[in-house]
Amino acid sequence: MKLTQLTPGRRALITSMTLPQAIVIRLEALGLRVGEEIECVRTAPLLDPIEYSVGGSLIALRRPDAAQIEVALITDP
């Protein structure tokens, strides 16, 4: 599923990023890497940007960038 489909309070694992290399490097520097757990915190009133929690940090991503990140939903037991 796309990262934009993650609803607030849900967690997922990042499986791939199909963004330009410069953006991937920038996001990796912020802790957004393949294999990392990410949680959707909230969306802005107009749905852009979206705030995520990853590695103890809060990161706001624009919807077009988040749409290029694939995640696998983590289901709680």
All heavy atoms as a GROMACS GRO file, in nm:
protein
  582
    1MET      N    1   0.084  -0.118   0.000
    1MET     CA    2   0.000   0.000   0.000
    1MET      C    3   0.088   0.125   0.000
    1MET      O    4   0.205   0.118   0.038
    1MET     CB    5  -0.098  -0.003   0.118
    1MET     CG    6  -0.037   0.028   0.254
    1MET     SD    7  -0.146   0.001   0.396
    1MET     CE    8  -0.250   0.140   0.390
    2LYS      N    9   0.032   0.234  -0.042
    2LYS     CA   10   0.104   0.361  -0.043
    2LYS      C   11   0.102   0.424   0.096
    2LYS      O   12   0.007   0.404   0.172
    2LYS     CB   13   0.039   0.459  -0.142
    2LYS     CG   14   0.029   0.408  -0.283
    2LYS     CD   15   0.162   0.412  -0.350
    2LYS     CE   16   0.146   0.370  -0.495
    2LYS     NZ   17   0.273   0.354  -0.560
    3LEU      N   18   0.203   0.500   0.128
    3LEU     CA   19   0.211   0.565   0.258
    3LEU      C   20   0.093   0.661   0.279
    3LEU      O   21   0.046   0.677   0.391
    3LEU     CB   22   0.344   0.639   0.272
    3LEU     CG   23   0.376   0.702   0.406
    3LEU    CD1   24   0.370   0.600   0.519
    3LEU    CD2   25   0.513   0.768   0.403
    4THR      N   26   0.043   0.719   0.173
    4THR     CA   27  -0.071   0.811   0.185
    4THR      C   28  -0.198   0.739   0.229
    4THR      O   29  -0.291   0.804   0.276
    4THR     CB   30  -0.099   0.881   0.050
    4THR    OG1   31  -0.111   0.783  -0.053
    4THR    CG2   32   0.011   0.979   0.016
    5GLN      N   33  -0.204   0.608   0.215
    5GLN     CA   34  -0.322   0.531   0.255
    5GLN      C   35  -0.321   0.495   0.403
    5GLN      O   36  -0.419   0.444   0.455
    5GLN     CB   37  -0.332   0.403   0.172
    5GLN     CG   38  -0.352   0.430   0.024
    5GLN     CD   39  -0.342   0.304  -0.058
    5GLN    OE1   40  -0.239   0.238  -0.058
    5GLN    NE2   41  -0.449   0.270  -0.126
    6LEU      N   42  -0.210   0.520   0.471
    6LEU     CA   43  -0.198   0.491   0.613
    6LEU      C   44  -0.280   0.593   0.691
    6LEU      O   45  -0.263   0.714   0.672
    6LEU     CB   46  -0.050   0.498   0.654
    6LEU     CG   47  -0.009   0.431   0.782
    6LEU    CD1   48  -0.036   0.281   0.778
    6LEU    CD2   49   0.138   0.455   0.808
    7THR      N   50  -0.370   0.547   0.775
    7THR     CA   51  -0.456   0.638   0.850
    7THR      C   52  -0.392   0.670   0.986
    7THR      O   53  -0.310   0.593   1.037
    7THR     CB   54  -0.595   0.577   0.872
    7THR    OG1   55  -0.580   0.449   0.936
    7THR    CG2   56  -0.668   0.559   0.740
    8PRO      N   57  -0.427   0.784   1.046
    8PRO     CA   58  -0.369   0.821   1.174
    8PRO      C   59  -0.383   0.711   1.279
    8PRO      O   60  -0.488   0.648   1.292
    8PRO     CB   61  -0.448   0.946   1.214
    8PRO     CG   62  -0.484   1.007   1.083
    8PRO     CD   63  -0.515   0.889   0.993
    9GLY      N   64  -0.270   0.686   1.348
    9GLY     CA   65  -0.267   0.584   1.451
    9GLY      C   66  -0.220   0.447   1.402
    9GLY      O   67  -0.189   0.360   1.481
   10ARG      N   68  -0.215   0.426   1.272
   10ARG     CA   69  -0.172   0.297   1.214
   10ARG      C   70  -0.022   0.299   1.190
   10ARG      O   71   0.036   0.402   1.159
   10ARG     CB   72  -0.245   0.268   1.083
   10ARG     CG   73  -0.395   0.258   1.091
   10ARG     CD   74  -0.448   0.152   1.188
   10ARG     NE   75  -0.398   0.020   1.169
   10ARG     CZ   76  -0.461  -0.078   1.107
   10ARG    NH1   77  -0.579  -0.058   1.055
   10ARG    NH2   78  -0.406  -0.198   1.098
   11ARG      N   79   0.038   0.181   1.202
   11ARG     CA   80   0.182   0.165   1.182
   11ARG      C   81   0.208   0.074   1.063
   11ARG      O   82   0.126  -0.013   1.032
   11ARG     CB   83   0.247   0.107   1.306
   11ARG     CG   84   0.236   0.196   1.428
   11ARG     CD   85   0.296   0.133   1.553
   11ARG     NE   86   0.225   0.010   1.585
   11ARG     CZ   87   0.286  -0.107   1.610
   11ARG    NH1   88   0.416  -0.118   1.605
   11ARG    NH2   89   0.216  -0.214   1.640
   12ALA      N   90   0.324   0.094   1.001
   12ALA     CA   91   0.362   0.012   0.885
   12ALA      C   92   0.514   0.007   0.876
   12ALA      O   93   0.584   0.086   0.940
   12ALA     CB   94   0.304   0.070   0.758
   13LEU      N   95   0.563  -0.086   0.795
   13LEU     CA   96   0.705  -0.094   0.763
   13LEU      C   97   0.727  -0.039   0.623
   13LEU      O   98   0.652  -0.073   0.530
   13LEU     CB   99   0.755  -0.238   0.769
   13LEU     CG  100   0.767  -0.301   0.906
   13LEU    CD1  101   0.809  -0.446   0.894
   13LEU    CD2  102   0.865  -0.225   0.992
   14ILE      N  103   0.830   0.041   0.606
   14ILE     CA  104   0.862   0.095   0.475
   14ILE      C  105   0.925  -0.017   0.392
   14ILE      O  106   1.021  -0.080   0.435
   14ILE     CB  107   0.958   0.214   0.488
   14ILE    CG1  108   0.893   0.325   0.571
   14ILE    CG2  109   0.999   0.265   0.349
   14ILE    CD1  110   0.988   0.436   0.609
   15THR      N  111   0.868  -0.043   0.273
   15THR     CA  112   0.919  -0.150   0.189
   15THR      C  113   0.996  -0.099   0.067
   15THR      O  114   1.087  -0.166   0.020
   15THR     CB  115   0.805  -0.243   0.142
   15THR    OG1  116   0.707  -0.166   0.073
   15THR    CG2  117   0.741  -0.313   0.262
   16SER      N  118   0.960   0.018   0.015
   16SER     CA  119   1.034   0.074  -0.098
   16SER      C  120   1.002   0.222  -0.116
   16SER      O  121   0.898   0.270  -0.071
   16SER     CB  122   1.002  -0.001  -0.228
   16SER     OG  123   0.870   0.024  -0.268
   17MET      N  124   1.095   0.291  -0.182
   17MET     CA  125   1.076   0.433  -0.213
   17MET      C  126   1.112   0.454  -0.359
   17MET      O  127   1.225   0.421  -0.399
   17MET     CB  128   1.164   0.521  -0.124
   17MET     CG  129   1.126   0.516   0.022
   17MET     SD  130   1.209   0.641   0.123
   17MET     CE  131   1.365   0.559   0.153
   18THR      N  132   1.020   0.506  -0.438
   18THR     CA  133   1.046   0.529  -0.580
   18THR      C  134   1.051   0.679  -0.608
   18THR      O  135   0.980   0.730  -0.694
   18THR     CB  136   0.938   0.461  -0.668
   18THR    OG1  137   0.809   0.507  -0.626
   18THR    CG2  138   0.945   0.311  -0.658
   19LEU      N  139   1.135   0.746  -0.533
   19LEU     CA  140   1.154   0.890  -0.546
   19LEU      C  141   1.289   0.916  -0.611
   19LEU      O  142   1.376   0.827  -0.614
   19LEU     CB  143   1.152   0.955  -0.407
   19LEU     CG  144   1.018   0.953  -0.335
   19LEU    CD1  145   1.037   0.967  -0.185
   19LEU    CD2  146   0.930   1.064  -0.388
   20PRO      N  147   1.312   1.038  -0.661
   20PRO     CA  148   1.446   1.070  -0.712
   20PRO      C  149   1.552   1.048  -0.604
   20PRO      O  150   1.526   1.068  -0.484
   20PRO     CB  151   1.435   1.218  -0.748
   20PRO     CG  152   1.289   1.240  -0.773
   20PRO     CD  153   1.219   1.148  -0.678
   21GLN      N  154   1.670   1.006  -0.645
   21GLN     CA  155   1.777   0.970  -0.551
   21GLN      C  156   1.808   1.082  -0.452
   21GLN      O  157   1.832   1.055  -0.334
   21GLN     CB  158   1.903   0.932  -0.628
   21GLN     CG  159   2.013   0.875  -0.541
   21GLN     CD  160   1.973   0.744  -0.472
   21GLN    OE1  161   1.890   0.670  -0.521
   21GLN    NE2  162   2.032   0.719  -0.357
   22ALA      N  163   1.804   1.207  -0.495
   22ALA     CA  164   1.834   1.319  -0.405
   22ALA      C  165   1.733   1.326  -0.291
   22ALA      O  166   1.771   1.353  -0.176
   22ALA     CB  167   1.835   1.450  -0.484
   23ILE      N  168   1.607   1.300  -0.320
   23ILE     CA  169   1.504   1.302  -0.216
   23ILE      C  170   1.518   1.182  -0.124
   23ILE      O  171   1.504   1.194  -0.002
   23ILE     CB  172   1.363   1.310  -0.278
   23ILE    CG1  173   1.347   1.442  -0.352
   23ILE    CG2  174   1.255   1.296  -0.170
   23ILE    CD1  175   1.218   1.455  -0.430
   24VAL      N  176   1.550   1.065  -0.181
   24VAL     CA  177   1.570   0.945  -0.099
   24VAL      C  178   1.684   0.968   0.000
   24VAL      O  179   1.672   0.936   0.119
   24VAL     CB  180   1.598   0.821  -0.187
   24VAL    CG1  181   1.642   0.703  -0.103
   24VAL    CG2  182   1.474   0.784  -0.268
   25ILE      N  183   1.793   1.025  -0.045
   25ILE     CA  184   1.907   1.052   0.043
   25ILE      C  185   1.866   1.147   0.155
   25ILE      O  186   1.901   1.127   0.272
   25ILE     CB  187   2.026   1.108  -0.038
   25ILE    CG1  188   2.084   0.998  -0.127
   25ILE    CG2  189   2.133   1.166   0.054
   25ILE    CD1  190   2.184   1.048  -0.229
   26ARG      N  191   1.790   1.247   0.122
   26ARG     CA  192   1.744   1.345   0.221
   26ARG      C  193   1.653   1.278   0.324
   26ARG      O  194   1.665   1.302   0.444
   26ARG     CB  195   1.672   1.457   0.149
   26ARG     CG  196   1.640   1.574   0.232
   26ARG     CD  197   1.575   1.676   0.144
   26ARG     NE  198   1.605   1.808   0.192
   26ARG     CZ  199   1.564   1.917   0.135
   26ARG    NH1  200   1.495   1.910   0.024
   26ARG    NH2  201   1.592   2.034   0.186
   27LEU      N  202   1.560   1.194   0.277
   27LEU     CA  203   1.469   1.125   0.369
   27LEU      C  204   1.544   1.025   0.456
   27LEU      O  205   1.513   1.011   0.575
   27LEU     CB  206   1.358   1.056   0.291
   27LEU     CG  207   1.258   1.147   0.221
   27LEU    CD1  208   1.158   1.066   0.140
   27LEU    CD2  209   1.187   1.237   0.320
   28GLU      N  210   1.642   0.955   0.399
   28GLU     CA  211   1.721   0.860   0.478
   28GLU      C  212   1.798   0.932   0.588
   28GLU      O  213   1.815   0.880   0.697
   28GLU     CB  214   1.816   0.782   0.388
   28GLU     CG  215   1.743   0.678   0.305
   28GLU     CD  216   1.834   0.603   0.210
   28GLU    OE1  217   1.947   0.650   0.182
   28GLU    OE2  218   1.791   0.496   0.163
   29ALA      N  219   1.843   1.054   0.561
   29ALA     CA  220   1.913   1.132   0.663
   29ALA      C  221   1.820   1.167   0.779
   29ALA      O  222   1.865   1.186   0.892
   29ALA     CB  223   1.971   1.259   0.601
   30LEU      N  224   1.690   1.173   0.750
   30LEU     CA  225   1.591   1.201   0.854
   30LEU      C  226   1.544   1.074   0.925
   30LEU      O  227   1.463   1.081   1.017
   30LEU     CB  228   1.470   1.273   0.793
   30LEU     CG  229   1.498   1.413   0.736
   30LEU    CD1  230   1.375   1.464   0.660
   30LEU    CD2  231   1.534   1.508   0.848
   31GLY      N  232   1.592   0.959   0.880
   31GLY     CA  233   1.555   0.832   0.943
   31GLY      C  234   1.452   0.752   0.868
   31GLY      O  235   1.412   0.644   0.911
   32LEU      N  236   1.407   0.801   0.755
   32LEU     CA  237   1.306   0.733   0.674
   32LEU      C  238   1.377   0.637   0.579
   32LEU      O  239   1.424   0.678   0.473
   32LEU     CB  240   1.227   0.838   0.595
   32LEU     CG  241   1.084   0.804   0.564
   32LEU    CD1  242   0.998   0.836   0.685
   32LEU    CD2  243   1.036   0.883   0.446
   33ARG      N  244   1.389   0.510   0.620
   33ARG     CA  245   1.462   0.410   0.542
   33ARG      C  246   1.378   0.286   0.520
   33ARG      O  247   1.288   0.258   0.599
   33ARG     CB  248   1.588   0.367   0.618
   33ARG     CG  249   1.689   0.474   0.636
   33ARG     CD  250   1.810   0.420   0.710
   33ARG     NE  251   1.904   0.527   0.740
   33ARG     CZ  252   1.898   0.602   0.848
   33ARG    NH1  253   1.807   0.583   0.938
   33ARG    NH2  254   1.986   0.699   0.865
   34VAL      N  255   1.410   0.212   0.417
   34VAL     CA  256   1.343   0.084   0.394
   34VAL      C  257   1.369  -0.006   0.515
   34VAL      O  258   1.481  -0.014   0.565
   34VAL     CB  259   1.395   0.018   0.264
   34VAL    CG1  260   1.344  -0.124   0.251
   34VAL    CG2  261   1.356   0.102   0.143
   35GLY      N  262   1.262  -0.068   0.565
   35GLY     CA  263   1.272  -0.154   0.682
   35GLY      C  264   1.237  -0.086   0.813
   35GLY      O  265   1.218  -0.152   0.914
   36GLU      N  266   1.226   0.046   0.812
   36GLU     CA  267   1.191   0.122   0.933
   36GLU      C  268   1.040   0.120   0.955
   36GLU      O  269   0.962   0.117   0.861
   36GLU     CB  270   1.237   0.267   0.923
   36GLU     CG  271   1.383   0.289   0.939
   36GLU     CD  272   1.433   0.266   1.080
   36GLU    OE1  273   1.362   0.303   1.177
   36GLU    OE2  274   1.543   0.210   1.093
   37GLU      N  275   1.003   0.126   1.081
   37GLU     CA  276   0.861   0.136   1.117
   37GLU      C  277   0.821   0.283   1.113
   37GLU      O  278   0.895   0.370   1.155
   37GLU     CB  279   0.841   0.081   1.258
   37GLU     CG  280   0.698   0.073   1.300
   37GLU     CD  281   0.681   0.010   1.437
   37GLU    OE1  282   0.734  -0.100   1.458
   37GLU    OE2  283   0.615   0.074   1.521
   38ILE      N  284   0.702   0.308   1.059
   38ILE     CA  285   0.651   0.444   1.046
   38ILE      C  286   0.506   0.446   1.094
   38ILE      O  287   0.433   0.348   1.076
   38ILE     CB  288   0.665   0.495   0.901
   38ILE    CG1  289   0.633   0.644   0.892
   38ILE    CG2  290   0.582   0.414   0.804
   38ILE    CD1  291   0.678   0.709   0.762
   39GLU      N  292   0.466   0.556   1.156
   39GLU     CA  293   0.328   0.570   1.203
   39GLU      C  294   0.272   0.702   1.153
   39GLU      O  295   0.340   0.806   1.159
   39GLU     CB  296   0.324   0.569   1.356
   39GLU     CG  297   0.185   0.587   1.412
   39GLU     CD  298   0.180   0.589   1.563
   39GLU    OE1  299   0.282   0.562   1.628
   39GLU    OE2  300   0.073   0.620   1.617
   40CYS      N  301   0.150   0.699   1.105
   40CYS     CA  302   0.082   0.821   1.064
   40CYS      C  303   0.031   0.890   1.190
   40CYS      O  304  -0.041   0.829   1.270
   40CYS     CB  305  -0.033   0.789   0.969
   40CYS     SG  306  -0.120   0.937   0.912
   41VAL      N  307   0.068   1.014   1.209
   41VAL     CA  308   0.026   1.090   1.328
   41VAL      C  309  -0.100   1.169   1.298
   41VAL      O  310  -0.200   1.157   1.368
   41VAL     CB  311   0.140   1.183   1.376
   41VAL    CG1  312   0.094   1.266   1.495
   41VAL    CG2  313   0.263   1.101   1.412
   42ARG      N  314  -0.096   1.249   1.193
   42ARG     CA  315  -0.214   1.329   1.155
   42ARG      C  316  -0.194   1.391   1.017
   42ARG      O  317  -0.084   1.397   0.966
   42ARG     CB  318  -0.242   1.437   1.258
   42ARG     CG  319  -0.133   1.541   1.267
   42ARG     CD  320  -0.168   1.650   1.369
   42ARG     NE  321  -0.044   1.709   1.416
   42ARG     CZ  322  -0.003   1.706   1.541
   42ARG    NH1  323  -0.075   1.649   1.633
   42ARG    NH2  324   0.110   1.761   1.576
   43THR      N  325  -0.306   1.435   0.961
   43THR     CA  326  -0.302   1.505   0.833
   43THR      C  327  -0.342   1.650   0.855
   43THR      O  328  -0.416   1.681   0.948
   43THR     CB  329  -0.396   1.441   0.729
   43THR    OG1  330  -0.529   1.447   0.781
   43THR    CG2  331  -0.359   1.298   0.700
   44ALA      N  332  -0.294   1.735   0.769
   44ALA     CA  333  -0.333   1.876   0.775
   44ALA      C  334  -0.479   1.889   0.733
   44ALA      O  335  -0.534   1.800   0.668
   44ALA     CB  336  -0.243   1.957   0.682
   45PRO      N  337  -0.544   1.999   0.768
   45PRO     CA  338  -0.686   2.016   0.734
   45PRO      C  339  -0.718   1.999   0.585
   45PRO      O  340  -0.822   1.947   0.550
   45PRO     CB  341  -0.717   2.159   0.779
   45PRO     CG  342  -0.620   2.183   0.890
   45PRO     CD  343  -0.495   2.109   0.850
   46LEU      N  344  -0.627   2.037   0.499
   46LEU     CA  345  -0.649   2.022   0.355
   46LEU      C  346  -0.579   1.897   0.301
   46LEU      O  347  -0.554   1.885   0.182
   46LEU     CB  348  -0.603   2.146   0.279
   46LEU     CG  349  -0.681   2.273   0.313
   46LEU    CD1  350  -0.623   2.393   0.239
   46LEU    CD2  351  -0.828   2.257   0.281
   47LEU      N  352  -0.542   1.804   0.391
   47LEU     CA  353  -0.482   1.674   0.361
   47LEU      C  354  -0.338   1.680   0.313
   47LEU      O  355  -0.282   1.579   0.272
   47LEU     CB  356  -0.568   1.596   0.260
   47LEU     CG  357  -0.712   1.571   0.302
   47LEU    CD1  358  -0.786   1.497   0.192
   47LEU    CD2  359  -0.720   1.494   0.433
   48ASP      N  360  -0.274   1.794   0.317
   48ASP     CA  361  -0.136   1.805   0.273
   48ASP      C  362  -0.068   1.914   0.353
   48ASP      O  363  -0.119   2.027   0.355
   48ASP     CB  364  -0.131   1.836   0.125
   48ASP     CG  365   0.004   1.808   0.061
   48ASP    OD1  366   0.082   1.732   0.120
   48ASP    OD2  367   0.030   1.862  -0.048
   49PRO      N  368   0.040   1.891   0.423
   49PRO     CA  369   0.118   1.768   0.432
   49PRO      C  370   0.060   1.669   0.534
   49PRO      O  371  -0.040   1.697   0.600
   49PRO     CB  372   0.255   1.817   0.480
   49PRO     CG  373   0.224   1.935   0.564
   49PRO     CD  374   0.104   2.000   0.498
   50ILE      N  375   0.128   1.554   0.544
   50ILE     CA  376   0.090   1.450   0.640
   50ILE      C  377   0.206   1.434   0.737
   50ILE      O  378   0.322   1.432   0.697
   50ILE     CB  379   0.063   1.316   0.567
   50ILE    CG1  380  -0.039   1.335   0.455
   50ILE    CG2  381   0.016   1.211   0.666
   50ILE    CD1  382  -0.050   1.218   0.361
   51GLU      N  383   0.174   1.423   0.866
   51GLU     CA  384   0.278   1.410   0.968
   51GLU      C  385   0.295   1.263   1.006
   51GLU      O  386   0.197   1.193   1.032
   51GLU     CB  387   0.241   1.491   1.092
   51GLU     CG  388   0.348   1.492   1.197
   51GLU     CD  389   0.311   1.577   1.317
   51GLU    OE1  390   0.192   1.610   1.335
   51GLU    OE2  391   0.402   1.610   1.394
   52TYR      N  392   0.420   1.218   1.007
   52TYR     CA  393   0.454   1.080   1.041
   52TYR      C  394   0.555   1.078   1.154
   52TYR      O  395   0.636   1.170   1.168
   52TYR     CB  396   0.514   1.008   0.919
   52TYR     CG  397   0.420   0.999   0.802
   52TYR    CD1  398   0.428   1.089   0.698
   52TYR    CD2  399   0.323   0.900   0.797
   52TYR    CE1  400   0.341   1.081   0.590
   52TYR    CE2  401   0.236   0.891   0.690
   52TYR     CZ  402   0.246   0.982   0.587
   52TYR     OH  403   0.160   0.976   0.480
   53SER      N  404   0.554   0.970   1.230
   53SER     CA  405   0.653   0.946   1.333
   53SER      C  406   0.740   0.830   1.286
   53SER      O  407   0.690   0.724   1.253
   53SER     CB  408   0.584   0.910   1.465
   53SER     OG  409   0.680   0.871   1.561
   54VAL      N  410   0.871   0.855   1.285
   54VAL     CA  411   0.965   0.750   1.245
   54VAL      C  412   1.092   0.766   1.328
   54VAL      O  413   1.148   0.875   1.337
   54VAL     CB  414   0.994   0.752   1.093
   54VAL    CG1  415   1.062   0.879   1.049
   54VAL    CG2  416   1.076   0.632   1.051
   55GLY      N  417   1.131   0.660   1.395
   55GLY     CA  418   1.253   0.663   1.476
   55GLY      C  419   1.252   0.767   1.585
   55GLY      O  420   1.356   0.824   1.616
   56GLY      N  421   1.136   0.798   1.641
   56GLY     CA  422   1.127   0.896   1.748
   56GLY      C  423   1.119   1.040   1.701
   56GLY      O  424   1.114   1.132   1.782
   57SER      N  425   1.121   1.063   1.571
   57SER     CA  426   1.111   1.198   1.515
   57SER      C  427   0.979   1.215   1.442
   57SER      O  428   0.922   1.119   1.390
   57SER     CB  429   1.224   1.222   1.415
   57SER     OG  430   1.349   1.215   1.478
   58LEU      N  431   0.932   1.338   1.437
   58LEU     CA  432   0.812   1.371   1.360
   58LEU      C  433   0.856   1.434   1.228
   58LEU      O  434   0.937   1.527   1.228
   58LEU     CB  435   0.721   1.466   1.437
   58LEU     CG  436   0.661   1.409   1.564
   58LEU    CD1  437   0.582   1.516   1.638
   58LEU    CD2  438   0.570   1.291   1.531
   59ILE      N  439   0.802   1.382   1.119
   59ILE     CA  440   0.838   1.429   0.985
   59ILE      C  441   0.710   1.461   0.910
   59ILE      O  442   0.618   1.380   0.908
   59ILE     CB  443   0.919   1.322   0.909
   59ILE    CG1  444   1.048   1.290   0.984
   59ILE    CG2  445   0.948   1.366   0.767
   59ILE    CD1  446   1.122   1.170   0.929
   60ALA      N  447   0.705   1.576   0.846
   60ALA     CA  448   0.591   1.612   0.761
   60ALA      C  449   0.632   1.590   0.615
   60ALA      O  450   0.735   1.640   0.571
   60ALA     CB  451   0.550   1.757   0.783
   61LEU      N  452   0.550   1.513   0.543
   61LEU     CA  453   0.576   1.486   0.401
   61LEU      C  454   0.462   1.538   0.316
   61LEU      O  455   0.346   1.526   0.354
   61LEU     CB  456   0.590   1.336   0.377
   61LEU     CG  457   0.711   1.265   0.434
   61LEU    CD1  458   0.701   1.117   0.404
   61LEU    CD2  459   0.838   1.322   0.377
   62ARG      N  460   0.498   1.591   0.201
   62ARG     CA  461   0.395   1.631   0.105
   62ARG      C  462   0.331   1.505   0.050
   62ARG      O  463   0.394   1.401   0.035
   62ARG     CB  464   0.457   1.711  -0.009
   62ARG     CG  465   0.515   1.843   0.033
   62ARG     CD  466   0.575   1.914  -0.083
   62ARG     NE  467   0.586   1.822  -0.197
   62ARG     CZ  468   0.643   1.850  -0.311
   62ARG    NH1  469   0.698   1.964  -0.330
   62ARG    NH2  470   0.647   1.762  -0.408
   63ARG      N  471   0.204   1.514   0.019
   63ARG     CA  472   0.129   1.399  -0.032
   63ARG      C  473   0.192   1.338  -0.158
   63ARG      O  474   0.202   1.216  -0.167
   63ARG     CB  475  -0.017   1.441  -0.057
   63ARG     CG  476  -0.106   1.326  -0.096
   63ARG     CD  477  -0.252   1.365  -0.090
   63ARG     NE  478  -0.299   1.370   0.046
   63ARG     CZ  479  -0.336   1.264   0.117
   63ARG    NH1  480  -0.330   1.145   0.066
   63ARG    NH2  481  -0.379   1.276   0.241
   64PRO      N  482   0.239   1.416  -0.257
   64PRO     CA  483   0.300   1.353  -0.376
   64PRO      C  484   0.424   1.270  -0.342
   64PRO      O  485   0.448   1.167  -0.404
   64PRO     CB  486   0.336   1.472  -0.465
   64PRO     CG  487   0.246   1.582  -0.421
   64PRO     CD  488   0.226   1.561  -0.274
   65ASP      N  489   0.503   1.315  -0.244
   65ASP     CA  490   0.622   1.239  -0.205
   65ASP      C  491   0.581   1.112  -0.129
   65ASP      O  492   0.635   1.005  -0.153
   65ASP     CB  493   0.715   1.324  -0.118
   65ASP     CG  494   0.779   1.437  -0.197
   65ASP    OD1  495   0.786   1.427  -0.322
   65ASP    OD2  496   0.820   1.536  -0.135
   66ALA      N  497   0.486   1.126  -0.036
   66ALA     CA  498   0.440   1.010   0.041
   66ALA      C  499   0.376   0.904  -0.049
   66ALA      O  500   0.383   0.785  -0.020
   66ALA     CB  501   0.342   1.055   0.149
   67ALA      N  502   0.317   0.947  -0.159
   67ALA     CA  503   0.254   0.852  -0.252
   67ALA      C  504   0.356   0.764  -0.324
   67ALA      O  505   0.319   0.661  -0.380
   67ALA     CB  506   0.168   0.927  -0.354
   68GLN      N  507   0.483   0.803  -0.319
   68GLN     CA  508   0.588   0.726  -0.385
   68GLN      C  509   0.658   0.630  -0.290
   68GLN      O  510   0.758   0.567  -0.325
   68GLN     CB  511   0.692   0.820  -0.447
   68GLN     CG  512   0.634   0.914  -0.550
   68GLN     CD  513   0.566   0.840  -0.664
   68GLN    OE1  514   0.621   0.746  -0.719
   68GLN    NE2  515   0.446   0.880  -0.698
   69ILE      N  516   0.605   0.618  -0.167
   69ILE     CA  517   0.664   0.530  -0.066
   69ILE      C  518   0.567   0.415  -0.040
   69ILE      O  519   0.451   0.438  -0.007
   69ILE     CB  520   0.695   0.608   0.064
   69ILE    CG1  521   0.795   0.719   0.034
   69ILE    CG2  522   0.747   0.513   0.172
   69ILE    CD1  523   0.820   0.813   0.150
   70GLU      N  524   0.615   0.292  -0.058
   70GLU     CA  525   0.534   0.172  -0.034
   70GLU      C  526   0.558   0.122   0.107
   70GLU      O  527   0.672   0.124   0.155
   70GLU     CB  528   0.572   0.062  -0.133
   70GLU     CG  529   0.532   0.090  -0.276
   70GLU     CD  530   0.384   0.070  -0.303
   70GLU    OE1  531   0.322  -0.009  -0.232
   70GLU    OE2  532   0.333   0.136  -0.394
   71VAL      N  533   0.450   0.081   0.173
   71VAL     CA  534   0.459   0.029   0.309
   71VAL      C  535   0.379  -0.099   0.323
   71VAL      O  536   0.289  -0.126   0.243
   71VAL     CB  537   0.410   0.133   0.413
   71VAL    CG1  538   0.497   0.256   0.413
   71VAL    CG2  539   0.265   0.170   0.389
   72ALA      N  540   0.411  -0.177   0.426
   72ALA     CA  541   0.336  -0.298   0.461
   72ALA      C  542   0.278  -0.273   0.599
   72ALA      O  543   0.351  -0.245   0.695
   72ALA     CB  544   0.426  -0.420   0.462
   73LEU      N  545   0.147  -0.282   0.609
   73LEU     CA  546   0.076  -0.254   0.734
   73LEU      C  547   0.118  -0.352   0.842
   73LEU      O  548   0.131  -0.473   0.818
   73LEU     CB  549  -0.074  -0.265   0.708
   73LEU     CG  550  -0.168  -0.210   0.813
   73LEU    CD1  551  -0.143  -0.062   0.838
   73LEU    CD2  552  -0.311  -0.232   0.771
   74ILE      N  553   0.138  -0.299   0.962
   74ILE     CA  554   0.168  -0.385   1.079
   74ILE      C  555   0.035  -0.408   1.151
   74ILE      O  556  -0.032  -0.313   1.189
   74ILE     CB  557   0.266  -0.315   1.174
   74ILE    CG1  558   0.401  -0.296   1.106
   74ILE    CG2  559   0.282  -0.396   1.303
   74ILE    CD1  560   0.500  -0.215   1.188
   75THR      N  561  -0.001  -0.534   1.165
   75THR     CA  562  -0.124  -0.566   1.236
   75THR      C  563  -0.092  -0.603   1.379
   75THR      O  564  -0.002  -0.682   1.405
   75THR     CB  565  -0.199  -0.683   1.169
   75THR    OG1  566  -0.109  -0.794   1.158
   75THR    CG2  567  -0.245  -0.644   1.030
   76ASP      N  568  -0.163  -0.542   1.471
   76ASP     CA  569  -0.144  -0.572   1.613
   76ASP      C  570  -0.208  -0.705   1.646
   76ASP      O  571  -0.318  -0.736   1.598
   76ASP     CB  572  -0.204  -0.462   1.698
   76ASP     CG  573  -0.128  -0.330   1.680
   76ASP    OD1  574  -0.005  -0.334   1.667
   76ASP    OD2  575  -0.194  -0.224   1.677
   77PRO      N  576  -0.142  -0.787   1.728
   77PRO     CA  577  -0.197  -0.920   1.762
   77PRO      C  578  -0.323  -0.911   1.844
   77PRO      O  579  -0.357  -0.820   1.906
   77PRO     CB  580  -0.085  -0.985   1.842
   77PRO     CG  581   0.009  -0.878   1.882
   77PRO     CD  582  -0.016  -0.762   1.793
   0.00000   0.00000   0.00000
